[in-house]
């Protein structure tokens, strides 16, 4: 028996028009475990209408009452996140510890949102002009949309909707159809926490639902995470329809290694950052840029560690699970073949992995390619799989130039003992998130997450103070109370006095 995954509208499960369904699979077995409904345009409009109807009351609810609901949601999430982790593993394939880590990072944004009243404060100037006071306030936008990817079915939505809801907006979430169950679980948790119906809505679906969210006049802002081509389309389409947009795109994150780096620590970091969650992370390290002769010493250390990774079912004691679909597994394997054909040295070949799991799972083991050049497709493309490429550079100058020439700018890191070189890297590198001896420099929730160049369309990053700014808009109020002594007509341009 397979389960049916529906939408969530008006605080309860919603059965749509029956337009179509898509299969949901367990990547560790290849088995179809569910069918997810695909929303029609009418289904999506019904969800938007629910969010619109709920907005005035939620906007007008006091910050104190909003915050109490957020705190309750946080407590329930803390208590029951193992349930959510099991759902994620069953549909995405990542290991249970990795799924728990994803939820915990998302929970940090919930905790940040619990303290948001401080960031929603305005400012006031008394007597800016004689008997005239000026104040500024920030107010919510209205219904907003979140379109999230398959690789983090809990964490990525949690980057956005706690901030949006704490600011007084209502949210329509469109999760990936590949692993949709986490979204309904989160919706049920919000209802248990006391969130009024309509404040958090889930529309399952594909492009039909997304197009409606991008163009519907009642959606005031769109937050998106996905590939660069789609992020560019989301940005241009939604912004053309008058919406605020933060569209986070693809990545090709580089790890620069200088000859003075501690190579044992560096090799551990490269393997952890390159192969965690089977490389299906927007902050995964996919390129090691080795300066001078350090690659000759570093590559064997990486290969030794990567070869010891246990690949298998995420519910077992394995280090790395399968890829999300058979199609994606085959696509990644195709890049390995292309790299080999182009002249890269295949140091470790994940196509021959022997997994601890069902033979029908979507398996691909850690793969290490050396002597990769920037002209190869394995370097140019965002592979989004367990493939780590080593590019050799003659100097720090050449390495920084190589990284900055890449069209992506999500994250970059440097491993060195040289403080001057690290400072220069931090200053010159063109990426939104930078690590110094930190391979995956994902900021804490009170900082902002986002990249540069083709890794972000729009000017606002996720969560942190920028997230608060994105989900609110400013209003300036100039006031003066009646003073008979200052009455009378004056048709001149107002002047401060």
Long-range contacts (C-beta under 8 A, 24 or more apart in sequence): 2-32, 2-33, 2-34, 2-35, 3-33, 3-34, 3-35, 3-181, 4-34, 4-35, 4-36, 4-37, 5-34, 5-35, 5-36, 5-37, 5-180, 5-181, 5-184, 5-204, 6-37, 6-184, 6-204, 7-37, 7-39, 7-43, 7-47, 7-201, 7-202, 7-203, 7-204, 8-183, 8-184, 8-187, 8-188, 8-200, 8-201, 8-202, 9-46, 9-47, 9-50, 9-198, 9-201, 9-202, 9-203, 10-50, 10-197, 10-198, 10-201, 11-191, 11-195, 11-196, 11-197, 11-198, 12-191, 12-197, 13-184, 14-43, 14-46, 14-47, 16-40, 16-43, 16-204, 17-42, 17-43, 19-43, 19-208, 22-177, 22-206, 24-91, 24-177, 24-178, 24-179, 24-180, 24-181, 25-91, 25-325, 26-90, 26-91, 26-93, 27-91, 27-92, 27-93, 27-321, 27-322, 27-323, 27-324, 27-325, 27-361, 27-362, 28-93, 28-312, 28-313, 28-314, 28-315, 28-321, 28-322, 28-357, 28-358, 28-361, 28-362, 29-313, 29-357, 29-358, 29-360, 29-361, 30-326, 30-358, 30-360, 30-361, 30-362, 31-360, 33-90, 33-91, 34-91, 34-181, 36-177, 36-180, 36-204, 37-204, 37-205, 38-177, 38-204, 38-205, 38-206, 38-208, 38-209, 39-203, 39-204, 39-205, 39-208, 39-209, 40-208, 41-208, 41-209, 41-211, 41-212, 43-203, 43-205, 43-209, 44-172, 44-203, 44-205, 44-208, 44-209, 44-212, 44-213, 44-216, 45-212, 45-216, 47-172, 47-201, 47-202, 47-203, 48-143, 48-172, 48-212, 48-213, 48-216, 48-218, 48-219, 49-218, 50-197, 50-198, 50-201, 51-143, 51-170, 51-171, 51-172, 51-198, 51-199, 51-201, 51-218, 52-142, 52-143, 52-170, 52-218, 53-198, 54-170, 54-196, 54-197, 54-198, 54-199, 55-140, 55-142, 55-143, 55-169, 55-170, 55-198, 57-196, 58-165, 58-168, 58-169, 58-170, 58-196, 58-198, 58-199, 59-139, 59-140, 59-168, 59-169, 61-168, 63-117, 63-120, 66-165, 66-166, 66-168, 67-114, 67-116, 67-117, 67-166, 68-194, 69-193, 69-194, 69-195, 70-110, 70-113, 70-114, 70-162, 70-165, 70-166, 70-193, 71-114, 72-193, 72-194, 73-110, 73-162, 73-189, 73-190, 73-193, 73-195, 74-107, 74-110, 74-111, 74-114, 76-189, 76-192, 76-193, 77-103, 77-107, 77-110, 77-189, 78-107, 80-189, 81-107, 83-185, 84-154, 84-182, 84-185, 84-186, 86-315, 87-181, 87-182, 87-185, 88-153, 88-154, 88-179, 88-182, 89-314, 89-315, 89-321, 90-181, 91-153, 91-178, 91-179, 91-180, 91-181, 91-182, 92-150, 92-151, 92-153, 92-178, 92-179, 92-280, 92-321, 92-324, 93-278, 93-314, 93-321, 93-322, 93-323, 93-324, 93-361, 93-362, 94-277, 94-278, 94-280, 94-314, 94-321, 95-314, 95-318, 95-319, 95-320, 95-321, 96-314, 96-315, 98-276, 98-277, 98-314, 98-321, 99-154, 99-314, 102-152, 102-154, 102-155, 103-154, 103-155, 103-158, 105-155, 105-158, 105-442, 106-152, 106-154, 106-155, 106-156, 106-157, 106-158, 106-159, 107-158, 108-444, 108-445, 109-158, 109-159, 109-162, 109-163, 109-445, 109-463, 110-158, 110-162, 111-445, 112-162, 112-163, 112-445, 112-446, 112-463, 112-464, 113-162, 113-163, 113-165, 113-166, 114-166, 116-163, 116-166, 116-167, 116-468, 119-465, 119-468, 120-167, 120-468, 120-472, 128-478, 128-496, 129-496, 129-497, 130-486, 130-497, 131-480, 131-481, 131-483, 131-486, 132-478, 132-479, 132-480, 132-496, 133-478, 133-479, 133-480, 134-476, 134-477, 134-478, 134-479, 135-476, 135-477, 135-479, 136-474, 136-475, 136-476, 136-477, 137-474, 137-475, 137-477, 138-167, 138-468, 138-472, 138-473, 138-474, 138-475, 139-168, 139-472, 139-473, 139-475, 140-167, 140-168, 140-169, 140-471, 140-472, 141-169, 141-220, 141-221, 141-244, 141-471, 141-472, 141-473, 142-169, 142-170, 142-218, 142-220, 143-169, 143-170, 143-171, 143-172, 143-218, 143-219, 143-220, 144-169, 144-170, 144-171, 144-172, 144-219, 144-220, 144-221, 144-222, 144-223, 144-471, 145-171, 145-172, 145-173, 145-174, 145-213, 145-214, 145-219, 145-221, 145-222, 145-223, 146-171, 146-172, 146-173, 146-174, 146-222, 146-223, 146-224, 147-174, 147-210, 147-213, 147-222, 147-223, 147-224, 147-225, 147-226, 147-234, 148-173, 148-174, 148-175, 148-176, 148-224, 148-225, 149-176, 149-225, 149-226, 150-176, 150-178, 150-179, 150-280, 150-324, 151-277, 151-280, 151-281, 151-282, 151-324, 151-384, 152-225, 152-281, 153-179, 153-180, 153-181, 153-182, 153-183, 154-182, 154-186, 156-225, 157-183, 157-186, 158-186, 159-223, 159-225, 159-449, 159-462, 159-463, 159-467, 160-223, 160-462, 160-463, 160-467, 161-200, 163-463, 163-467, 163-468, 163-470, 163-471, 164-223, 164-471, 165-195, 165-199, 165-200, 167-468, 167-471, 167-472, 168-472, 169-220, 169-221, 169-471, 170-198, 170-199, 170-200, 170-201, 171-199, 171-200, 171-201, 172-201, 172-202, 172-203, 172-213, 172-219, 173-200, 173-201, 173-202, 173-203, 174-202, 174-203, 174-204, 174-205, 174-209, 174-210, 174-213, 175-202, 175-204, 177-204, 177-205, 177-206, 178-324, 178-325, 179-324, 180-204, 210-234, 211-237, 214-238, 214-241, 214-243, 215-241, 217-241, 217-242, 219-243, 220-244, 221-245, 221-246, 221-470, 221-471, 222-246, 222-247, 223-247, 223-462, 223-470, 224-248, 225-282, 227-382, 228-382, 228-408, 228-454, 228-455, 231-456, 231-457, 232-454, 232-457, 234-457, 235-457, 235-458, 236-457, 239-458, 244-458, 244-460, 244-470, 245-457, 245-458, 246-450, 246-456, 246-458, 246-460, 246-461, 246-462, 246-470, 247-456, 247-457, 247-458, 248-282, 248-449, 248-450, 248-451, 248-455, 248-456, 248-462, 249-408, 249-451, 249-454, 249-455, 249-456, 249-457, 250-282, 250-382, 250-408, 250-410, 250-454, 250-455, 251-282, 251-283, 251-284, 251-286, 251-382, 251-408, 251-410, 251-411, 251-451, 251-455, 252-286, 252-287, 252-379, 252-380, 252-382, 252-406, 252-407, 252-408, 252-410, 253-283, 253-284, 253-285, 253-286, 253-287, 253-408, 253-410, 253-411, 253-412, 253-413, 253-431, 254-285, 254-286, 254-287, 254-288, 254-289, 254-402, 254-403, 254-406, 254-412, 254-413, 255-285, 255-287, 255-288, 255-289, 255-412, 255-413, 255-414, 255-415, 255-439, 256-289, 256-291, 256-396, 256-399, 256-400, 256-403, 256-412, 256-413, 256-414, 256-415, 256-425, 257-288, 257-289, 257-290, 257-291, 257-294, 257-295, 257-298, 257-414, 257-415, 257-416, 258-291, 258-292, 258-294, 258-396, 258-414, 258-415, 258-416, 258-418, 258-421, 259-291, 259-292, 259-293, 259-294, 260-416, 260-417, 260-418, 261-294, 261-415, 261-416, 261-417, 262-415, 262-417, 263-294, 263-297, 263-298, 263-301, 264-301, 265-415, 265-437, 266-298, 266-301, 266-415, 267-298, 267-301, 267-302, 267-304, 267-305, 268-305, 269-415, 269-437, 269-438, 269-439, 270-298, 270-302, 270-388, 270-439, 271-302, 271-305, 271-306, 271-309, 271-366, 271-388, 272-439, 272-440, 273-439, 273-440, 274-306, 274-366, 274-386, 274-388, 275-306, 275-309, 275-319, 275-320, 275-366, 275-386, 275-388, 276-320, 276-440, 277-320, 277-321, 278-320, 278-321, 278-322, 278-323, 278-364, 278-385, 278-386, 279-332, 279-383, 279-384, 279-385, 279-386, 279-387, 279-388, 280-323, 280-324, 280-384, 280-385, 281-440, 282-410, 283-410, 283-411, 283-433, 283-440, 283-441, 283-442, 284-384, 284-440, 285-388, 285-413, 285-439, 285-440, 286-382, 286-383, 286-387, 286-388, 286-389, 287-372, 287-379, 287-388, 287-389, 287-390, 287-391, 288-388, 288-389, 288-390, 288-391, 289-391, 289-392, 289-393, 289-399, 289-402, 289-403, 290-390, 290-391, 290-392, 290-393, 291-393, 291-394, 291-395, 291-396, 291-398, 291-399, 292-394, 292-395, 295-370, 295-390, 295-392, 298-390, 299-347, 299-368, 299-370, 299-390, 302-368, 302-388, 302-390, 303-347, 303-348, 303-368, 306-348, 306-366, 306-368, 306-388, 307-348, 307-366, 309-365, 309-366, 310-356, 311-353, 311-354, 311-355, 311-356, 311-357, 311-363, 311-365, 311-366, 312-355, 312-356, 312-357, 313-355, 313-356, 313-357, 313-358, 313-361, 316-356, 316-357, 318-356, 318-357, 320-365, 320-366, 320-386, 322-355, 322-357, 322-361, 322-362, 322-363, 322-364, 323-362, 323-363, 323-364, 323-385, 324-362, 325-362, 326-362, 328-362, 328-384, 328-385, 329-362, 329-363, 329-364, 329-385, 331-385, 332-364, 332-383, 332-384, 332-385, 332-386, 332-387, 333-364, 335-377, 335-378, 335-381, 335-383, 335-385, 335-387, 336-367, 336-369, 336-378, 336-387, 338-376, 338-377, 338-378, 339-369, 339-372, 339-376, 339-377, 339-378, 339-387, 339-389, 340-369, 342-373, 342-375, 342-376, 342-377, 342-378, 343-371, 343-373, 343-376, 344-369, 344-370, 344-371, 344-372, 344-373, 344-376, 344-378, 344-389, 345-369, 345-370, 345-371, 350-386, 350-387, 374-402, 374-405, 374-406, 382-408, 396-421, 396-424, 396-425, 400-424, 400-425, 400-428, 400-429, 403-429, 403-430, 403-431, 404-428, 404-429, 404-430, 406-453, 407-453, 407-454, 408-451, 408-453, 408-454, 408-455, 409-451, 409-452, 409-453, 409-454, 409-455, 409-456, 410-451, 410-452, 410-455, 410-456, 411-435, 411-440, 411-441, 411-442, 411-451, 413-437, 413-438, 413-439, 413-440, 413-441, 415-439, 431-455, 432-456, 432-461
